[in-house]
Amino acid sequence: MKLSGESLMGEQNDPIDPLKLASYAEEIRTVTNEKVQVAVVIGGGNIFRGLPGTTAGIDRVQGDTMGMLATVINSLALQDALEKVGIRSKLMGGIAIDPFCEKMNRRRAIEYLENGFVVIISGGTGNPFFTTDTASALRAVEVKADAILKGTRVDGVYTADPEKDPSAVKYDMLSFDEAYEKGLKIMDLTAFTLCKENKLPVVVFNMNMKGNLLKIMMGEKVGTVVK
């Protein structure tokens, strides 16, 4: 599952809203109760976005590294929320921070998942110039995930931004080629290519709608499926 850092923000622009964290943890608990294996990648945009022009004077590589550390902070917050609802989790990362974040290792991550842990993967790919979209696609391929569930603030992919254009129309299903040809901003191109080449479906859905995660696991039509 992929969560944006912005999805954790509070209404007063607080970087991390504990109520949202608690809600997300509860949503994850509902699917782990069904023996579903869950790995989570979280962005860091609510704390720091390492992109050119967003923070004047900071080198791109340095800024991206700061962004990776922001994802670790968000991941620690989610881990705390999961533990409060009785979910065992392991924090791994593209960067290792001893003693609380071990270096991402595909075999170990799969072993944790098979033993009932939620695996939270922070630190992006561990390299600058790659987004957490790309990290989520890479990690999903590594752990042999069945799909990437991209939790957002809207209930799928639309012809235009539904928060700005009330006439925007929602897609129920798209192919990767259709999404690319229409210029739909679902994931960055590197992530998109990884998903397409590995036949990894992407489900874009509203993570703030209670019960959506479980509905997807139960095979109900929720959000937009890109495959």
Backbone as a chain_set.jsonl record, in Angstrom:
{"seq": "MKLSGESLMGEQNDPIDPLKLASYAEEIRTVTNEKVQVAVVIGGGNIFRGLPGTTAGIDRVQGDTMGMLATVINSLALQDALEKVGIRSKLMGGIAIDPFCEKMNRRRAIEYLENGFVVIISGGTGNPFFTTDTASALRAVEVKADAILKGTRVDGVYTADPEKDPSAVKYDMLSFDEAYEKGLKIMDLTAFTLCKENKLPVVVFNMNMKGNLLKIMMGEKVGTVVK", "coords": {"N": [[0.847, -1.188, 0.0], [0.458, 2.251, -0.732], [0.873, 5.361, 0.748], [0.434, 8.837, 0.718], [2.497, 11.428, 2.102], [1.146, 13.777, 2.591], [-1.414, 12.924, 3.144], [-1.436, 12.439, 5.809], [-1.645, 14.819, 7.076], [-3.067, 17.297, 9.296], [-6.128, 19.27, 9.64], [-5.422, 21.847, 10.287], [-3.035, 22.163, 9.07], [-1.174, 20.765, 10.528], [1.694, 18.72, 10.69], [1.395, 15.926, 11.214], [-1.52, 14.222, 11.807], [-2.899, 12.827, 14.559], [-5.39, 11.578, 14.738], [-6.008, 10.813, 12.11], [-3.925, 9.022, 11.697], [-4.623, 7.054, 13.566], [-7.022, 6.22, 12.427], [-6.142, 5.158, 9.971], [-4.573, 3.072, 10.892], [-6.52, 1.468, 12.046], [-7.986, 0.78, 9.77], [-6.084, -0.774, 8.434], [-5.866, -2.81, 10.295], [-8.321, -4.125, 9.971], [-7.975, -5.543, 7.62], [-5.729, -7.116, 8.089], [-6.792, -8.786, 9.956], [-8.118, -10.492, 8.345], [-6.166, -12.091, 7.447], [-4.615, -10.976, 5.469], [-1.64, -10.036, 3.87], [0.295, -7.182, 4.462], [2.202, -4.528, 3.228], [3.591, -1.316, 3.649], [4.272, 1.787, 2.143], [5.212, 5.053, 2.777], [4.996, 8.482, 1.9], [6.822, 11.621, 2.308], [6.011, 14.213, 2.141], [4.484, 15.847, 3.812], [6.188, 16.743, 5.691], [8.741, 17.329, 4.557], [9.538, 18.125, 1.264], [11.623, 17.044, -1.099], [12.232, 18.549, -3.674], [13.26, 20.362, -6.619], [13.36, 23.867, -6.234], [11.488, 23.998, -4.202], [12.551, 24.375, -1.726], [14.486, 26.878, -1.199], [17.918, 27.215, -2.006], [18.85, 24.753, -1.135], [20.641, 21.942, -2.088], [19.72, 19.556, -4.624], [20.248, 16.773, -4.241], [20.84, 16.736, -1.525], [18.424, 17.697, -0.558], [16.647, 15.653, -1.359], [17.602, 13.603, 0.235], [16.924, 14.581, 2.751], [14.178, 14.44, 2.43], [13.869, 11.656, 2.373], [14.442, 11.052, 5.036], [12.256, 12.268, 6.192], [10.24, 10.489, 5.464], [10.868, 8.387, 7.114], [10.23, 9.397, 9.639], [7.418, 9.637, 9.362], [6.831, 6.939, 9.01], [7.596, 5.83, 11.465], [5.664, 7.027, 13.04], [3.336, 5.831, 12.03], [3.898, 3.183, 12.711], [3.764, 3.314, 15.494], [1.026, 3.899, 15.782], [-0.081, 1.559, 14.733], [0.792, -0.346, 16.58], [-0.698, 0.418, 18.779], [-3.2, -0.552, 18.189], [-2.827, -3.187, 18.36], [-1.304, -4.424, 16.348], [1.401, -6.152, 15.034], [4.474, -4.964, 13.781], [7.125, -4.275, 11.423], [9.797, -2.112, 10.81], [11.411, -1.146, 7.967], [13.887, 0.012, 5.583], [15.033, 2.046, 2.774], [17.226, 3.301, 3.597], [19.236, 2.475, 6.341], [18.698, 2.876, 9.793], [20.031, 2.406, 12.61], [18.92, 1.777, 15.95], [16.33, 1.258, 15.069], [15.345, 1.068, 12.462], [15.716, -1.16, 10.042], [17.833, -2.115, 7.279], [16.364, -2.398, 4.086], [15.55, -5.591, 2.955], [14.83, -7.976, 0.693], [14.231, -10.788, 1.062], [14.038, -10.968, 3.855], [11.949, -9.178, 4.33], [9.794, -10.483, 3.068], [9.696, -12.742, 4.669], [8.949, -11.602, 7.137], [6.366, -10.69, 6.432], [5.094, -13.135, 5.901], [5.022, -14.111, 8.421], [3.116, -12.679, 9.705], [3.539, -9.977, 10.269], [3.01, -6.47, 9.722], [4.742, -4.773, 7.269], [6.533, -1.884, 7.194], [7.917, 0.271, 4.934], [10.382, 2.517, 4.671], [12.243, 5.518, 3.686], [12.343, 5.746, 0.905], [13.818, 4.757, -2.181], [16.301, 4.77, -1.268], [17.99, 6.286, -2.668], [18.77, 9.447, -4.251], [16.662, 11.475, -6.457], [14.575, 9.751, -7.004], [11.137, 9.107, -6.576], [8.702, 8.481, -3.921], [6.646, 7.122, -5.085], [7.943, 5.604, -7.036], [9.489, 4.116, -5.27], [7.489, 2.653, -3.951], [6.513, 1.063, -6.028], [8.83, -0.394, -6.686], [9.33, -1.759, -4.225], [6.988, -3.238, -4.024], [7.22, -4.985, -6.187], [9.505, -6.344, -5.361], [8.651, -7.736, -3.021], [6.81, -9.362, -4.086], [4.122, -8.53, -4.379], [0.526, -8.565, -4.793], [-0.82, -6.388, -5.716], [-0.649, -2.776, -5.946], [-1.985, -0.617, -3.657], [-3.086, 2.504, -3.792], [-3.584, 4.899, -1.601], [-5.533, 7.782, -1.445], [-6.924, 11.175, -1.305], [-9.166, 11.266, -2.814], [-11.722, 9.357, -4.573], [-10.645, 7.73, -6.609], [-9.438, 7.684, -10.039], [-9.768, 10.47, -12.132], [-11.038, 12.331, -14.989], [-10.201, 14.902, -14.718], [-8.981, 17.035, -12.059], [-11.018, 16.338, -9.439], [-11.444, 17.901, -7.215], [-11.192, 20.416, -8.088], [-12.547, 20.629, -10.483], [-15.823, 20.237, -10.957], [-17.099, 18.852, -12.976], [-15.617, 16.703, -13.629], [-15.026, 13.337, -14.596], [-15.149, 10.043, -13.332], [-12.971, 7.252, -13.731], [-13.518, 3.769, -13.857], [-11.927, 1.661, -14.553], [-8.733, 1.317, -16.091], [-6.242, 0.874, -18.623], [-2.637, 0.627, -18.455], [-1.529, 1.807, -20.7], [-3.634, 3.434, -21.647], [-3.893, 5.241, -19.524], [-1.425, 6.519, -19.677], [-1.517, 7.654, -22.271], [-3.621, 9.448, -21.958], [-2.522, 11.209, -20.261], [-2.808, 11.096, -17.495], [-2.2, 11.816, -14.148], [-1.183, 9.635, -12.248], [0.873, 8.08, -11.111], [4.442, 8.614, -10.991], [6.423, 8.439, -14.027], [8.494, 6.516, -13.966], [7.715, 4.77, -11.888], [5.283, 3.954, -12.946], [6.11, 2.591, -15.244], [7.537, 0.459, -14.109], [5.427, -0.907, -12.843], [3.817, -1.595, -15.041], [5.574, -3.225, -16.594], [5.913, -5.352, -14.886], [3.425, -6.351, -14.644], [1.756, -5.426, -12.559], [-1.022, -4.543, -10.89], [-2.571, -1.354, -10.124], [-4.452, 0.118, -7.653], [-6.354, 2.877, -7.163], [-7.676, 4.696, -4.576], [-9.95, 6.111, -2.111], [-8.56, 6.615, 0.865], [-9.525, 7.747, 3.127], [-12.122, 7.067, 3.43], [-14.028, 5.171, 5.432], [-13.706, 1.685, 5.698], [-13.071, 1.15, 3.056], [-10.618, -0.098, 2.405], [-10.903, -2.76, 3.268], [-13.058, -3.506, 1.685], [-11.885, -3.538, -0.859], [-10.141, -5.688, -0.518], [-11.999, -7.678, -0.287], [-12.896, -7.939, -2.799], [-14.676, -6.077, -3.832], [-15.853, -3.423, -5.985], [-14.028, -0.687, -5.84], [-12.818, 2.599, -6.075], [-10.386, 3.206, -8.651], [-9.105, 0.926, -10.969], [-5.992, 0.275, -12.34], [-4.438, -1.417, -14.862]], "CA": [[0.0, 0.0, 0.0], [1.192, 3.509, -0.803], [0.199, 6.513, 1.335], [1.188, 10.083, 0.576], [2.738, 12.116, 3.363], [0.11, 14.793, 2.759], [-2.629, 12.31, 3.68], [-1.336, 12.404, 7.271], [-1.734, 16.176, 7.612], [-4.294, 17.717, 9.946], [-6.844, 20.369, 8.995], [-4.708, 23.091, 10.574], [-1.71, 21.981, 8.479], [-0.248, 20.05, 11.399], [2.352, 17.705, 9.859], [0.841, 14.59, 11.44], [-2.783, 14.224, 12.54], [-3.003, 11.54, 15.256], [-6.684, 10.955, 14.456], [-5.882, 10.13, 10.823], [-3.058, 7.865, 11.919], [-5.42, 6.032, 14.252], [-7.987, 5.716, 11.455], [-5.435, 4.309, 9.01], [-4.175, 1.858, 11.602], [-7.728, 0.649, 12.193], [-8.292, 0.235, 8.445], [-5.115, -1.839, 8.184], [-6.213, -3.915, 11.198], [-9.46, -4.879, 9.437], [-7.538, -6.484, 6.575], [-4.816, -8.103, 8.673], [-7.662, -9.763, 10.616], [-8.509, -11.45, 7.298], [-4.924, -12.77, 7.064], [-4.015, -10.323, 4.302], [-0.299, -9.515, 4.12], [0.32, -5.76, 4.123], [3.413, -3.721, 3.297], [3.197, 0.076, 3.475], [5.269, 2.81, 1.827], [4.645, 6.378, 3.036], [5.778, 9.621, 1.45], [7.261, 12.525, 3.375], [5.695, 15.577, 1.734], [3.9, 16.641, 4.895], [7.292, 17.264, 6.504], [9.72, 17.949, 3.664], [9.495, 17.609, -0.101], [12.923, 17.346, -1.691], [12.155, 18.802, -5.105], [13.868, 21.644, -6.979], [12.544, 25.062, -6.131], [10.581, 24.021, -3.054], [13.299, 24.877, -0.575], [15.549, 27.652, -1.844], [19.278, 27.134, -1.502], [19.262, 23.396, -0.758], [21.002, 21.08, -3.209], [18.706, 18.532, -4.89], [20.594, 15.506, -3.595], [20.681, 16.932, -0.087], [16.995, 17.814, -0.305], [16.039, 14.33, -1.472], [17.991, 12.854, 1.429], [16.062, 15.088, 3.825], [12.862, 13.863, 2.185], [13.905, 10.257, 2.808], [14.343, 11.043, 6.503], [10.865, 12.608, 6.52], [9.432, 9.269, 5.362], [11.157, 7.576, 8.302], [9.422, 9.972, 10.718], [6.032, 9.218, 9.141], [6.745, 5.493, 9.211], [7.624, 5.602, 12.913], [4.355, 7.43, 13.562], [2.38, 4.775, 11.678], [4.216, 2.003, 13.514], [3.206, 3.553, 16.823], [-0.425, 3.777, 15.69], [-0.398, 0.143, 14.542], [1.012, -1.052, 17.843], [-1.78, 0.768, 19.693], [-4.374, -1.382, 17.9], [-2.431, -4.589, 18.506], [-0.707, -4.985, 15.129], [2.857, -6.25, 15.04], [5.02, -4.397, 12.549], [8.571, -4.137, 11.286], [10.173, -0.947, 10.026], [12.584, -1.346, 7.134], [14.088, 1.228, 4.818], [16.08, 2.196, 1.774], [18.375, 3.663, 4.419], [19.164, 1.832, 7.65], [18.972, 3.741, 10.941], [20.113, 1.523, 13.771], [18.442, 0.396, 16.018], [14.885, 1.128, 14.866], [14.963, 0.9, 11.055], [16.716, -2.011, 9.404], [17.979, -1.985, 5.836], [15.433, -3.21, 3.31], [16.07, -6.85, 2.44], [13.655, -8.632, 0.108], [13.925, -12.071, 1.693], [13.598, -10.741, 5.23], [10.633, -8.538, 4.278], [8.821, -11.531, 2.759], [9.602, -13.585, 5.868], [8.132, -10.866, 8.108], [4.983, -10.714, 5.966], [4.568, -14.488, 6.077], [4.857, -14.351, 9.857], [2.026, -11.871, 10.233], [3.894, -8.59, 10.545], [2.894, -5.433, 8.705], [6.079, -4.258, 6.983], [6.54, -0.483, 6.784], [9.188, 0.477, 4.241], [10.645, 3.954, 4.616], [13.504, 5.888, 3.053], [12.305, 5.689, -0.552], [14.691, 3.718, -2.741], [17.626, 4.951, -0.68], [18.769, 7.085, -3.616], [18.113, 10.683, -4.678], [16.051, 11.56, -7.788], [13.479, 8.804, -7.147], [10.018, 9.444, -5.705], [8.158, 7.356, -3.148], [5.867, 6.312, -6.028], [8.882, 4.615, -7.571], [9.841, 3.214, -4.163], [6.382, 1.728, -3.689], [6.487, 0.088, -7.125], [9.996, -1.26, -6.514], [9.141, -2.649, -3.066], [5.902, -4.168, -4.334], [7.787, -6.025, -7.051], [10.452, -7.124, -4.565], [7.975, -8.641, -2.077], [5.846, -10.134, -4.882], [2.771, -8.09, -4.028], [-0.515, -8.803, -5.793], [-1.246, -5.094, -6.247], [-0.365, -1.579, -5.159], [-3.18, 0.148, -3.297], [-2.644, 3.881, -3.587], [-4.58, 5.629, -0.83], [-5.522, 9.222, -1.693], [-8.058, 11.898, -0.733], [-10.301, 11.131, -3.721], [-12.122, 7.96, -4.693], [-10.207, 7.107, -7.836], [-8.817, 8.508, -11.074], [-10.772, 11.246, -12.861], [-10.592, 13.012, -16.208], [-9.568, 16.132, -14.228], [-8.967, 17.07, -10.596], [-12.403, 16.514, -8.986], [-11.517, 18.924, -6.184], [-11.194, 21.711, -8.779], [-13.474, 20.578, -11.61], [-16.987, 19.42, -10.595], [-17.569, 18.071, -14.118], [-14.68, 15.598, -13.847], [-15.658, 12.007, -14.646], [-14.305, 9.004, -12.744], [-12.725, 6.002, -14.445], [-13.569, 2.572, -13.019], [-10.79, 0.821, -14.929], [-7.879, 1.845, -17.147], [-4.994, 0.161, -18.878], [-1.486, 1.505, -18.283], [-1.362, 2.574, -21.934], [-4.672, 4.475, -21.673], [-3.558, 6.259, -18.526], [-0.288, 7.276, -20.198], [-1.966, 8.438, -23.433], [-4.503, 10.514, -21.495], [-1.745, 12.11, -19.413], [-3.352, 11.084, -16.134], [-1.105, 11.844, -13.177], [-1.464, 8.618, -11.221], [2.182, 7.865, -10.496], [5.456, 9.116, -11.906], [6.63, 7.543, -15.158], [9.354, 5.386, -13.583], [6.868, 3.853, -11.132], [4.299, 3.436, -13.884], [6.786, 1.622, -16.107], [7.809, -0.723, -13.285], [4.167, -1.63, -12.643], [3.398, -2.163, -16.324], [6.474, -4.297, -17.005], [5.765, -6.488, -13.971], [1.997, -6.699, -14.599], [1.345, -5.162, -11.186], [-2.145, -3.604, -10.908], [-2.598, -0.247, -9.163], [-5.811, 0.515, -7.284], [-6.373, 4.217, -6.574], [-8.917, 4.762, -3.81], [-10.016, 7.083, -1.016], [-8.181, 5.97, 2.117], [-10.247, 8.383, 4.234], [-13.47, 6.506, 3.496], [-13.962, 3.994, 6.297], [-14.108, 0.4, 5.14], [-12.659, 0.968, 1.661], [-9.514, -1.044, 2.282], [-11.451, -4.106, 3.403], [-13.892, -3.765, 0.502], [-10.987, -3.917, -1.955], [-9.659, -7.04, -0.231], [-13.112, -8.61, -0.471], [-13.21, -8.0, -4.219], [-15.68, -5.104, -4.247], [-15.37, -2.384, -6.879], [-13.749, 0.557, -5.121], [-11.793, 3.395, -6.723], [-10.044, 2.943, -10.055], [-8.081, -0.106, -11.163], [-5.136, 0.468, -13.514], [-3.688, -2.659, -15.071]], "C": [[0.882, 1.238, 0.0], [0.325, 4.617, -0.223], [1.053, 7.748, 1.104], [1.407, 10.69, 1.957], [1.646, 13.124, 3.653], [-1.166, 14.226, 3.366], [-2.62, 12.264, 5.203], [-1.571, 13.772, 7.902], [-3.086, 16.454, 8.245], [-4.919, 18.905, 9.236], [-6.166, 21.709, 9.219], [-3.268, 23.039, 10.068], [-0.684, 21.435, 9.468], [0.379, 18.921, 10.582], [1.746, 16.31, 9.986], [-0.402, 14.703, 12.318], [-2.943, 12.87, 13.235], [-4.325, 10.824, 15.0], [-6.659, 10.218, 13.114], [-5.009, 8.891, 10.954], [-3.833, 6.717, 12.55], [-6.425, 5.395, 13.296], [-7.321, 4.776, 10.456], [-5.014, 2.991, 9.654], [-5.364, 0.909, 11.752], [-8.123, 0.02, 10.858], [-7.359, -0.935, 8.122], [-5.438, -3.058, 9.059], [-7.343, -4.764, 10.631], [-9.022, -5.88, 8.367], [-6.543, -7.502, 7.114], [-5.612, -9.162, 9.442], [-8.131, -10.835, 9.636], [-7.294, -12.191, 6.736], [-4.314, -12.221, 5.769], [-2.636, -9.795, 4.7], [-0.215, -8.077, 3.607], [1.718, -5.181, 4.283], [3.013, -2.293, 2.954], [4.415, 0.938, 3.163], [4.6, 4.165, 2.001], [5.582, 7.45, 2.504], [6.151, 10.519, 2.621], [6.904, 13.973, 3.12], [5.056, 16.451, 2.787], [4.971, 17.288, 5.766], [8.314, 17.988, 5.637], [9.633, 17.295, 2.304], [10.777, 18.017, -0.811], [12.883, 17.494, -3.189], [12.737, 20.167, -5.426], [12.891, 22.797, -6.82], [11.635, 25.121, -4.919], [11.271, 24.546, -1.811], [14.548, 25.571, -1.11], [16.894, 27.416, -1.172], [19.752, 25.753, -1.124], [19.502, 22.567, -2.012], [19.99, 19.957, -3.374], [18.999, 17.217, -4.171], [20.401, 15.61, -2.088], [19.196, 16.999, 0.282], [16.282, 16.483, -0.377], [16.378, 13.465, -0.262], [17.16, 13.289, 2.636], [14.64, 14.541, 3.687], [12.787, 12.412, 2.599], [13.758, 10.156, 4.322], [12.931, 11.398, 6.957], [9.973, 11.374, 6.438], [9.671, 8.344, 6.55], [10.325, 8.078, 9.485], [7.969, 9.532, 10.576], [5.849, 7.726, 9.405], [6.773, 5.128, 10.691], [6.281, 5.95, 13.54], [3.303, 6.374, 13.254], [2.637, 3.526, 12.5], [3.645, 2.127, 14.923], [1.688, 3.365, 16.819], [-0.849, 2.316, 15.517], [-0.258, -0.636, 15.84], [-0.114, -0.782, 18.835], [-3.064, -0.008, 19.421], [-3.99, -2.857, 17.816], [-1.827, -5.237, 17.278], [0.808, -4.994, 15.251], [3.395, -5.721, 13.713], [6.541, -4.383, 12.607], [8.843, -2.936, 10.396], [11.479, -1.231, 9.291], [12.773, -0.084, 6.295], [15.145, 1.139, 3.749], [17.371, 2.673, 2.417], [18.18, 3.02, 5.788], [19.502, 2.857, 8.732], [18.901, 2.864, 12.186], [19.752, 2.316, 15.037], [16.99, 0.209, 15.575], [14.432, 0.955, 13.414], [16.038, 0.092, 10.345], [16.717, -1.837, 7.888], [17.015, -2.925, 5.12], [16.141, -4.422, 2.73], [14.868, -7.656, 1.96], [13.273, -9.921, 0.823], [13.406, -11.889, 3.117], [12.211, -10.106, 5.26], [9.54, -9.568, 4.003], [8.619, -12.437, 3.966], [8.744, -12.903, 6.941], [6.655, -10.92, 7.715], [4.345, -12.078, 6.198], [4.342, -14.84, 7.532], [3.883, -13.381, 10.516], [2.352, -10.439, 10.597], [3.45, -7.688, 9.39], [4.298, -4.867, 8.513], [5.943, -2.823, 6.472], [7.905, -0.204, 6.179], [9.399, 1.967, 4.001], [11.867, 4.242, 3.751], [13.531, 5.825, 1.544], [13.108, 4.527, -1.099], [16.072, 3.748, -2.094], [18.53, 5.794, -1.552], [18.031, 8.373, -3.965], [17.523, 10.527, -6.078], [14.948, 10.531, -8.027], [12.387, 9.132, -6.13], [9.587, 8.231, -4.875], [7.16, 6.552, -3.983], [6.755, 5.206, -6.597], [9.28, 3.615, -6.494], [8.735, 2.199, -3.913], [6.288, 0.667, -4.778], [7.637, -0.905, -6.987], [9.784, -2.251, -5.376], [8.039, -3.665, -3.329], [6.399, -5.313, -5.211], [8.707, -6.935, -6.239], [9.753, -8.137, -3.666], [6.889, -9.464, -2.753], [4.408, -9.815, -4.495], [1.786, -8.394, -5.154], [-0.963, -7.506, -6.446], [-0.68, -3.982, -5.381], [-1.683, -0.873, -4.906], [-2.727, 1.551, -2.949], [-3.76, 4.666, -2.911], [-4.443, 7.126, -1.031], [-6.708, 9.881, -1.001], [-9.301, 11.808, -1.606], [-10.536, 9.658, -4.036], [-11.768, 7.332, -6.036], [-9.544, 8.089, -8.78], [-9.916, 9.169, -11.897], [-10.159, 11.868, -14.118], [-9.888, 14.329, -15.876], [-9.606, 16.081, -12.708], [-10.378, 17.323, -10.083], [-12.55, 17.561, -7.895], [-11.555, 20.323, -6.795], [-12.234, 21.778, -9.896], [-14.651, 19.657, -11.291], [-17.512, 18.56, -11.74], [-16.66, 16.88, -14.419], [-15.394, 14.255, -13.729], [-14.669, 10.953, -14.161], [-14.182, 7.798, -13.675], [-12.84, 4.847, -13.45], [-12.365, 1.678, -13.289], [-10.05, 1.453, -16.107], [-6.739, 0.872, -17.405], [-3.853, 1.144, -18.641], [-1.306, 2.39, -19.517], [-2.374, 3.712, -22.02], [-4.33, 5.608, -20.719], [-2.415, 7.142, -19.017], [-0.721, 8.193, -21.344], [-2.835, 9.621, -23.019], [-3.772, 11.514, -20.587], [-2.242, 12.187, -17.986], [-2.218, 10.945, -15.117], [-1.422, 10.906, -12.008], [-0.201, 8.337, -10.417], [3.204, 8.464, -11.452], [5.794, 8.035, -12.931], [7.489, 6.333, -14.808], [8.543, 4.329, -12.842], [5.873, 3.167, -12.056], [4.902, 2.343, -14.757], [7.088, 0.331, -15.35], [6.551, -1.571, -13.116], [3.727, -2.318, -13.93], [4.257, -3.362, -16.707], [6.313, -5.545, -16.148], [4.315, -6.908, -13.775], [1.435, -6.559, -13.177], [0.214, -4.134, -11.189], [-1.998, -2.525, -9.828], [-4.053, 0.109, -8.908], [-5.731, 1.866, -6.576], [-7.71, 4.396, -5.877], [-8.813, 5.802, -2.705], [-9.731, 6.367, 0.305], [-8.946, 6.55, 3.299], [-11.681, 7.899, 4.368], [-13.412, 5.183, 4.259], [-14.478, 2.743, 5.591], [-13.637, 0.137, 3.728], [-11.581, -0.089, 1.493], [-10.014, -2.484, 2.344], [-12.307, -4.466, 2.19], [-13.034, -4.197, -0.682], [-10.505, -5.344, -1.757], [-10.738, -8.093, -0.465], [-13.584, -8.659, -1.928], [-14.269, -7.029, -4.696], [-15.039, -4.036, -5.133], [-15.241, -1.06, -6.125], [-12.645, 1.308, -5.865], [-11.622, 3.059, -8.192], [-8.929, 1.905, -10.12], [-7.318, 0.199, -12.451], [-4.325, -0.802, -13.694], [-3.42, -2.898, -16.563]], "O": [[1.925, 1.269, 0.652], [-0.818, 4.801, -0.642], [2.271, 7.703, 1.279], [0.604, 10.491, 2.867], [1.257, 13.317, 4.804], [-1.918, 14.946, 4.023], [-3.664, 12.074, 5.827], [-1.686, 13.881, 9.123], [-4.113, 15.933, 7.81], [-4.312, 19.484, 8.335], [-6.326, 22.62, 8.408], [-2.396, 23.76, 10.554], [0.52, 21.609, 9.283], [-0.331, 18.23, 9.852], [1.6, 15.596, 8.993], [-0.34, 15.217, 13.435], [-3.108, 11.856, 12.556], [-4.38, 9.595, 15.039], [-7.22, 9.129, 12.991], [-5.317, 7.841, 10.391], [-3.721, 5.565, 12.13], [-6.657, 4.187, 13.341], [-7.867, 3.722, 10.129], [-5.09, 1.931, 9.033], [-5.223, -0.305, 11.601], [-8.544, -1.135, 10.814], [-7.797, -1.96, 7.601], [-5.301, -4.198, 8.617], [-7.337, -5.986, 10.786], [-9.627, -6.943, 8.224], [-6.513, -8.64, 6.643], [-5.165, -10.302, 9.57], [-8.494, -11.941, 10.036], [-7.377, -12.835, 5.69], [-3.588, -12.925, 5.067], [-2.488, -9.176, 5.754], [-0.599, -7.785, 2.475], [2.344, -5.322, 5.334], [2.188, -2.076, 2.067], [5.45, 0.839, 3.822], [3.533, 4.406, 1.435], [6.802, 7.348, 2.636], [5.839, 10.221, 3.774], [7.418, 14.871, 3.787], [5.081, 17.676, 2.67], [4.705, 18.251, 6.486], [8.708, 19.115, 5.937], [9.652, 16.07, 2.189], [10.991, 19.196, -1.092], [13.435, 16.664, -3.911], [12.709, 21.054, -4.574], [11.732, 22.704, -7.227], [11.064, 26.172, -4.626], [10.619, 25.109, -0.932], [15.543, 24.92, -1.432], [17.005, 27.415, 0.054], [20.931, 25.572, -0.82], [18.646, 22.506, -2.895], [19.455, 19.454, -2.386], [18.108, 16.62, -3.566], [19.87, 14.7, -1.452], [18.765, 16.439, 1.29], [15.408, 16.199, 0.444], [15.546, 12.69, 0.209], [16.744, 12.458, 3.443], [13.984, 14.221, 4.678], [11.764, 11.968, 3.121], [13.045, 9.292, 4.832], [12.458, 10.899, 7.978], [9.053, 11.219, 7.241], [8.775, 7.599, 6.947], [9.779, 7.278, 10.245], [7.352, 9.102, 11.551], [4.833, 7.306, 9.958], [6.058, 4.225, 11.124], [5.812, 5.266, 14.45], [2.474, 6.053, 14.105], [1.692, 2.873, 12.943], [3.109, 1.165, 15.474], [1.128, 2.752, 17.728], [-1.854, 1.886, 16.085], [-1.093, -1.482, 16.16], [-0.451, -1.648, 19.642], [-3.921, -0.122, 20.298], [-4.733, -3.672, 17.269], [-1.829, -6.463, 17.162], [1.423, -3.967, 15.536], [2.835, -5.999, 12.652], [7.151, -4.467, 13.673], [8.203, -2.76, 9.359], [12.508, -1.517, 9.902], [11.91, 0.794, 6.296], [16.034, 0.287, 3.792], [18.46, 2.486, 1.876], [17.073, 3.026, 6.327], [20.467, 3.611, 8.606], [17.824, 2.623, 12.733], [20.233, 3.438, 15.193], [16.461, -0.896, 15.692], [13.25, 0.717, 13.166], [17.132, 0.59, 10.078], [15.707, -1.454, 7.297], [16.867, -4.089, 5.493], [17.19, -4.304, 2.097], [13.984, -7.981, 2.753], [12.104, -10.12, 1.154], [12.463, -12.559, 3.537], [11.389, -10.448, 6.11], [8.481, -9.534, 4.63], [7.496, -12.852, 4.252], [7.913, -13.55, 7.578], [5.793, -11.167, 8.558], [3.198, -12.17, 6.637], [3.573, -15.747, 7.851], [3.833, -13.278, 11.742], [1.516, -9.749, 11.18], [3.504, -8.086, 8.227], [4.968, -4.521, 9.486], [5.314, -2.58, 5.443], [8.932, -0.414, 6.826], [8.679, 2.593, 3.222], [12.453, 3.335, 3.16], [14.605, 5.847, 0.944], [13.081, 3.431, -0.539], [16.904, 2.873, -2.335], [19.699, 6.0, -1.227], [16.801, 8.395, -3.975], [17.838, 9.577, -6.794], [14.431, 10.442, -9.141], [12.677, 9.401, -4.964], [10.047, 7.111, -5.097], [6.852, 5.413, -3.632], [6.373, 4.037, -6.635], [9.396, 2.418, -6.758], [9.009, 1.02, -3.689], [6.015, -0.498, -4.488], [7.446, -2.11, -7.15], [10.028, -3.446, -5.538], [8.139, -4.817, -2.909], [6.038, -6.471, -4.998], [8.689, -8.154, -6.411], [10.205, -9.276, -3.554], [6.136, -10.178, -2.09], [3.587, -10.712, -4.307], [2.167, -8.47, -6.322], [-1.428, -7.506, -7.586], [-0.283, -4.206, -4.238], [-2.416, -0.566, -5.846], [-2.064, 1.766, -1.934], [-4.745, 5.048, -3.543], [-3.369, 7.688, -0.816], [-7.412, 9.247, -0.214], [-10.38, 12.227, -1.187], [-9.669, 8.816, -3.8], [-12.512, 6.493, -6.544], [-9.139, 9.182, -8.382], [-10.875, 8.515, -12.31], [-8.94, 11.92, -14.282], [-9.074, 14.814, -16.661], [-10.205, 15.172, -12.134], [-10.9, 18.423, -10.268], [-13.651, 18.062, -7.663], [-11.901, 21.295, -6.122], [-12.741, 22.853, -10.216], [-14.51, 18.435, -11.342], [-18.29, 17.635, -11.508], [-16.911, 16.133, -15.365], [-16.256, 14.068, -12.87], [-13.496, 10.969, -14.535], [-15.148, 7.382, -14.315], [-12.326, 4.93, -12.335], [-11.847, 1.022, -12.386], [-10.66, 2.045, -16.998], [-6.322, 0.137, -16.51], [-4.07, 2.356, -18.627], [-0.974, 3.57, -19.402], [-2.027, 4.824, -22.416], [-4.46, 6.784, -21.06], [-2.423, 8.355, -18.807], [-0.342, 9.363, -21.387], [-2.793, 10.675, -23.653], [-4.337, 12.536, -20.196], [-2.114, 13.224, -17.335], [-1.38, 10.05, -15.229], [-1.863, 11.331, -10.94], [-0.219, 8.357, -9.186], [2.875, 8.786, -12.594], [5.49, 6.86, -12.728], [7.237, 5.236, -15.305], [8.662, 3.137, -13.127], [5.648, 1.961, -11.963], [4.285, 1.302, -14.982], [6.914, -0.762, -15.887], [6.598, -2.796, -13.23], [3.315, -3.478, -13.915], [3.729, -4.401, -17.101], [6.544, -6.66, -16.615], [3.994, -7.697, -12.886], [0.743, -7.442, -12.67], [0.462, -2.961, -11.464], [-1.394, -2.745, -8.778], [-4.804, 0.373, -9.847], [-5.115, 1.982, -5.516], [-8.761, 4.265, -6.504], [-7.731, 6.305, -2.403], [-10.563, 5.605, 0.799], [-9.015, 5.926, 4.357], [-12.381, 8.274, 5.309], [-12.824, 4.207, 3.794], [-15.543, 2.75, 4.973], [-13.78, -0.981, 3.233], [-11.621, -0.882, 0.552], [-9.589, -3.327, 1.554], [-12.28, -5.606, 1.725], [-13.402, -5.109, -1.421], [-10.461, -6.125, -2.707], [-10.444, -9.242, -0.795], [-14.558, -9.341, -2.247], [-14.726, -7.127, -5.835], [-13.839, -3.778, -5.044], [-16.238, -0.406, -5.819], [-11.64, 0.707, -6.244], [-12.57, 2.682, -8.881], [-7.931, 2.006, -9.406], [-7.915, 0.36, -13.515], [-3.607, -1.219, -12.786], [-2.801, -3.897, -16.927]]}, "num_chains": 1, "name": "protein.A"}
